Amino acid sequence: MRRDFILPEEDIEHLDALKTPWETLVEGSNRWLILHQVRYPCGYNVAEGSVAIQIQPGYPAAPLDMAYFSPPLSRLDGKEIRQAGVMQPIDGKQWQRWSRHYGWIPGQHNLGTHLVLVERWLRAAAGEN
């Protein structure tokens, strides 16, 4: 797996504890964390895929927001996933952007808290509570 840039130690520990392959890559001025073999809640067109998070310059003081999915996700029941239509090229593939924003608090939020939110977004969009 590529490691084009280094994340803070607490983020590396969190990612390693997930037991899923991950990598970091730089494309132009964008830095990406990509998690592979991520299991999704029931109700989507695929059971697992990859999730990309853009790591902003200045992180961890600078906020993380949004998540990008490959392959693109759709609900099995045909209902629309809110704010999930824009496609973003990353690493030679098209990724589905989920536009989700929240109040980032430096020192309280980090990659681990962001990934918890991504999991909540996935459950909520699948119709889980």
PyMOL commands that set and color helices and strands:
alter all, ss='L'
color gray80, all
select helices_A, chain A and resi 9-18+111-125
alter helices_A, ss='H'
color red, helices_A
select strands_A, chain A and resi 22-27+30-39+48-54+67-70+87-90+93-98
alter strands_A, ss='S'
color yellow, strands_A
deselect
rebuild
show_as cartoon
